[in-house]
Amino acid sequence: MNATNITWHMNHVKREEREHLLGQKGITIWLTGLPSSGKSTTAFTLEHDLIKRGRLAYVLDGDNVRHGLNKNLGFSAEDREENIRRISEVALLFADAGIITITSFISPYRQDRDLARKKHGEKGLPFIEIFVDTPIEICEARDPKGLYKKARMGELKGFTGIDDPYESPLNPEFVSRTEAKSPEILSLEIIDYLRSENLLRS
Amino acid sequence: MNATNITWHMNHVKREEREHLLGQKGITIWLTGLPSSGKSTTAFTLEHDLIKRGRLAYVLDGDNVRHGLNKNLGFSAEDREENIRRISEVALLFADAGIITITSFISPYRQDRDLARKKHGEKGLPFIEIFVDTPIEICEARDPKGLYKKARMGELKGFTGIDDPYESPLNPEFVSRTEAKSPEILSLEIIDYLRSENLLRS
């Protein structure tokens, strides 16, 4: 059979074909930081700014993952690890589909984030770790859901930053200081960073 | 503060905005059928045909899900249920992102597929069930990996169609008869169906 006659397919469309169609690269932007550090606001502002620029972006967060895919997981160390493992696998699929994937989870353990990075590397997918580096005093003062207060009073156990550790990234691609800059400035700076690294267009 | 001044965001980009950007609707096309019934060939041919038409499509299958997200699952009834549950949650996320999501799994149990359909319905996402309805004699004659043979010899336990049940869809949106038509014709017929249901453009 001549190759030009083959009109059915036994394999996935190549990532490059989807990236060509979209005019962008599939990447994962992994936000990490304490509760109330400003991850969600950064993620959503970035998502809106990218869509406004015609880039296909999607935020994975507690809203759409914890209540769906990961609703059978709790907050034990083991479940937290499985939580981040599944999120990193879903991010891999999204990035493979050509999407600018933004994950917004505390993801407190360095080992879990490093594993997500490693898996992306193995598939040749860029992994941009953004440390939302807000001092705990400021996170605790914000405390929109009163969770720090509950944790301090012992009503909430295993709360990251209070009685469960948060391990800061050692070499994040980008550090976001939400107490110093507004979300819209941080979002534009992240977009500038992606552009400078040639990560926005295919 | 005036609404026009709000330049940061506290919520996800709306599905409609992404669909507008892509010029298409997020939907899930759920293929189900016996082992070797032709699901993968149908899925990949459809994916290629959609991409060729400028539609963003992505296949979720054993390749990219069983070895990643679901690698900690086996083939017990419980694990099969969790396998399909996770796949349906990931399909929901993909469809929510505006992508034409094609799942290619045996998904033998009616109850699991119906749950996937129900979840899509709750989110207002179209769910197109395609029954790859190939007679077991033909599947068994194809048997590219020799799995039917192993199952018949008792070397493989819990094999769908031999010693584990396959429950056919009762009301699938589309029936694909791979013994009667070639994959490229089936793919074009599926695209025609999607077009006729107004599911291809946003």
Interface residues (C-beta under 8 A of the other chain):
Chain A: T7 W8 H9 M10 N11 H12 V13 E17 R18 L21 L22 S40 T41 F44 T45 E47 H48 I51 G54 L56 A57 Y58 V59 L60 D61 D63 N64 V65 G68 L69 N72 E82 R86 E89 V90 L92 L93 F94 D96 A97 G98 I99 S182 P183 E184 S187
Chain B: T7 W8 H9 M10 N11 H12 V13 E17 R18 L21 L22 S40 T41 F44 T45 E47 H48 I51 G54 L56 A57 Y58 V59 L60 D61 D63 N64 V65 G68 L69 N72 E82 R86 E89 V90 L92 L93 F94 D96 A97 G98 I99 K119 S182 P183 E184 S187
